[in-house]
Amino acid sequence: TVGSMDGIDVSFVSVKRADLSPEFVETLMTVHINKGYVDCIENGKDVTVGIRTIKQDGSVWKKDRTGHIVEMKTTDYLPLNYMPKCYSNLKYVTTITASIYSGSSGSAVFDGYGNLIAMVSYIYTYAGEKHYCAITLEDILAGYIQFFGEELNYY
């Protein structure tokens, strides 16, 4: 099953475990989703994040990037011409210092404890400075509900 959100560039794939090879299943890792923790992150808090972009063959694309969360704020602060049209329903954006590249969109942004924080989305330049933006966990979870009709089980 494949689906995407309305107005936000996020898609979901549902795969039955029985359809996967046992070798592939052994390589899967659990993603930790702690919405309570993410909701408590304040702007300027020293939260270290990392990004790893995996290619289709399973190898790492370019190199792992690390950085910090700069801020989490509503999209109202962005001039409209800096907000990609595919994010018309986005409520919040997370700005990070970890550099992102064209092609790394959709990569998970994790903290140092393995908690999913956000998803890499886009880069924009404003006043001569690059800003690396990610879709918040809140918007990802809202999309999951929209597509699957139920909440994810998270702690």
Disulfide bonds with the S-S distance in Angstrom:
none
